[in-house]
Amino acid sequence: MSLVTSSATNWRGPSDVLDHATSEIASGSKLGIDATKKLPGEGFKRPWPPLIKMDAAVKAKVEKLFNL
């Protein structure tokens, strides 16, 4: 996954007061990712990409690693 942003983008702003990971109270940054399948009515005009299939060698390695 990659994220491309503009240097003018302001990621800092109001945050949940109960978020203890922020350096200042009620101030922090959040990132939301919409990974839902888009519909033509939402402006998505190209075909949806096919599902990714694991290579047999990779699948065998994962199965061995996790005792599947």
C-alpha positions, 0 to 999 in steps of 0.5 A: 500500500502507498500513500501519496499526499501533497505538502499542503495537506494538513493532517493535524487537527482535532482528535478524540480526547481519549486518544492517549497516543497523541503528543498534545491533548485533543490534537493528533492526526487520523487517516481513513481508507475507503476500501469498499467496492465502488459502483458506476453511480459513484463515478467508478468507470473502469472494471474492478481488478481480478482477485489476487491468487497466490503462487503455489510456491508462496502458498506452500511456504505460508502453509509450512510457516503456519502449520496449515 
